[in-house]
Amino acid sequence: MQQAIDFKADCDALYTLLDPLEEAEFTIETGFKGWTFDMILRHLYVWNGAAALSLSGNEEAFKGFFSKVARSLQNGSLPDFESSYLGGLSGRKLLDNWHNDYPKIVEAFADTDPKMRVPWAGPSMSARSSITARQMETWAHAQAIYDTLGVVRINNDGIKNIAILGVNTFGWTFKNRREDIPDNMPYLMLDAPSGEQWTFGEESNEERIEGLAEEFCQVVTQVRNIGDTNLDVRGSVATRWMSIAQCFAGRAVDPPAVGVRGIKA
């Protein structure tokens, strides 16, 4: 699957960013809920493992993992569970372990039928959706590290997977907030990093979103407020969607306020 290759490219880019850091720098807090670099890496490492476990077909081990998660969250936070699950792994050792592990995930998914169903916390999903979710999480959480280090990320056209995920979760975004799902999704005209133009939906001058694909991806992953982008948003449906867009699973989450998430000077 190309999605597995795109996932690896974003992992490789994050590793290149983090590899020069000193041990103490992994405790730096980011603009994402105050999570440190360590906390972000643990999160990616643990849930990459969960995705691999779901692909393995070991249903008992998979259910056992989620039972541990559920028990832990009754009295603690997700970062607490992830730290405990990894035995407090941190810093360079955490980076190396994550770096050695994700190529195995890539290899496992790359040779899998994209349509194969795999279990997850809620409904099952296709293997393609599972690895796309891993790319989305890696890309989105990495943005907090890029921002904190003051580095402008250079994206590639692999982010199209994330844009498609944003499109596919249009209806779910409204349903997740118990709002009526609009009859039609706004027309999207997005400029890819390569200069190619990606379009989604039916042509409309009344309801449309135009601009950089990476900014659309930033909005649907909630690493930017729509007000911190240059996206041209027209129409009431498009405006509402961009104010609540959420391509990741779980309860409805509000995007960051204007000016909260961005590159540090």
N, C-alpha and C positions, 0 to 999 in steps of 0.2 A: 504493500500500500504506500502510495506517495505520502499520505498523511504521516506515516511512521518516519519517513525520511525528513519531512518538514519539522516534526517534533524534535528529531535529533539535531537539526540545524539550530533551533532555538536553544536547546540544551548546550550545544557547543559554544554558542555565542555567550551564554551566561557564564559558562566555565571560564572562557577567555577573559571575561570582565573580572571575575573573582580571583582567579589564580594568582595575580600579583599581590594580593592583600596580605597584610600581616595578621597574625593570630588574633590580636586584640580588636581588629577592625570588624570581625564577624559579629561583634556585640553592638554595632552601630544600629540605632533605631531608624526605621524608615517612616514615611508618611502614611503607610498602610497600618492603621490601628496600633502604631508604635511597635510593630513587629521588627525584630532585628534580622540581620542577614541570616543568622543561625536558624531563627524560627521559620523563615521562608524556605530555607534549604531542607529543614526537617519535614516541613509540610509537603514539599514536592517529592522528597525521597519516600516518605511513608505511603503517599497515595499513588505513586508510580508502582510501588510494591503491591498495593491493593488491586490495581488494574491488572498487573501480571498474574496475581492470584485468581482473579475472575476469569482470565483467559485459560488458566491451567486445567480447568475442569474439576478441580478439587473442591467440591461443594462444601464439604464439612469444614475444611480449613478456612474457606471464604466466610462461611457463616460464623465461625469462631472468631475471626478477626472483627467483624462488625459487632459481635456481642461484646467484645472488649471495648470497642469504641463507645457503645451505648452505655455500658456500666461506668466508664470513665467520665462521660459527659454529665452524669447525674450529679457529680460532686466537683467537677472541675471544668476547665476550658479545653478546647481542641488543641491549642499549643501545649498545654500541660500533658495531655495524652500522648502527643507526638514525641515530646521530650522523654517521657517515661518509657514509651514503646521502644525508643532507640537507645535507652540507657544513658540519656544525657549527652549523647554524641554531639560534638560541637567543633567549630573552627576548621582547621585544615583537614583533620581526620574525617569530619562530616563531609566536607567538600570532595575529598578523594573517594569516599565510599559512594556518594551520589554519582560522581563522575564515572566510576567503574561499573555502576549498576545500570544506568540508563541505556547504554548500548545493547544490553541484554533484552531490555524492553522493546527496543527498536527491532531487533532481530526476530523476536517472538511475534510481534504484530505484523512485520513486513511480509511474512510468509503465510499469513492467516487469511481465510476467506473474509473479505470486508463485510459480508452480510451475516456472518455467524453471530448468533445471539450470545451475549455474555451477561451474567447477573451483576446487579449493583444494589445499592442501598434501597432504591425504589424499584421501578420497573426495569426489566432487562433492556439492553441496548445492543446495537450492532457493534462489532469489533471496530469498525471504522469510526463510529461515534465515540467509542471509548478512548481510542488513541488521539482523536481530535480534541477531546476534553482534556487529555494530558498536555497536548500542545497549548491549548488555550490557557490552562492554569499556569504553565511554565512561562508563557509569554506575558501574561497579565501580572503575575507576582514579580517577575524579573523587572518589570517597569519601575516598581518601587525602588529597586536597587540602582537601576540606571539613574533615576531621578535624584536619589540621595547622593550618589557619587558625582552628580553634575555632568553626566555623559549623555549626549544625544544619540539615541539608538538608530542604527542604520537597518531598516527592515528590508525583507525580500518578499517576493510574491507568494511565499508559503503562508502569509497571513490571510490569503484568500479562504483557507479553511475556517478561520475565525470569523471572517465576514459572513460566510455561509451559515455558520452556527448562529450568528446574530440574526440573520434573516429567518432561519428556521425556528427561532424562539420568539418571533414577533407576537404570535397569538398567545403563547404561554406567558409572556411578560404581563399581559393584561389579565389573563386568567388567574395568575398567581396572586394578583391583587384584588381578585373578585370583581373585576371590571369587565364590562361587555367587550368582546373582541371585535374590533372594527371589521367591516365587511372586506376591505381591501387594504393591503399593505402599501405604504407610500412607495413611489418609484425611487430606486437608488441608482445614482450615477457616480461611481467611485473611481478615483485615479489610483492605480496600483503603483507600488514603488518602482516598477520597471517602466512606467509611463503608459502601460496598457490601460484601457478603460473597462471596468466591470459594471454591468448593469443588472439589476434585479427588479422583478415586478413589471407591471404594465405601465407604459408611458403615461405620465400625467404632469400637467403644469400646476395643478392645484395642490397635490400632495406629493412632495418630492424632497429628496436629500441629496445634495451634491457636495463633493469635496474629496479629501484624501482618504483612501481606504484605511490607512493606519489610524486616523482620527475616529473613523466610524468604529473600528475595532476597540479603540480606547474607551469609547462611550459604552458600547454594549458589554464590555468587561468591567466597567465602572472604575477604570483607573484615571479617568478624567470626567469632569462635569462638561456637559455640552457647551456651557458658557466659556470654557477654556479652550475651545477648538474654533476653527474657522469654517466648520461645516455650514453650508447654506441650507437651512431647514424651512420648508414652506408648508403651510397647512396645519390644521388643528390636530389631526391624527399624528402627523409626523412630529409635531412639537411635543405632544403628550408622550409618544413612544420614546423620543430621545431624552425625556426628563425622567423616565423610569426604566429604561432598557436594562435587561439583565439576562445574559446568555448562559449563566451558570445555575446549577440546581440549588434547591433549598428555599427557605422562606424568602419573601420579598424583602429586598435590601435597598435602601435609598443610596443613590450615588453620592460621591463626595460633594461638599459645597464648592461653589466657585472659588478658585484660588487655593484650595487646600492641597490638591495633588498637582505637582509639576516639578520641573527640573530646578534643583537648587542652584543658586548663582555661585 
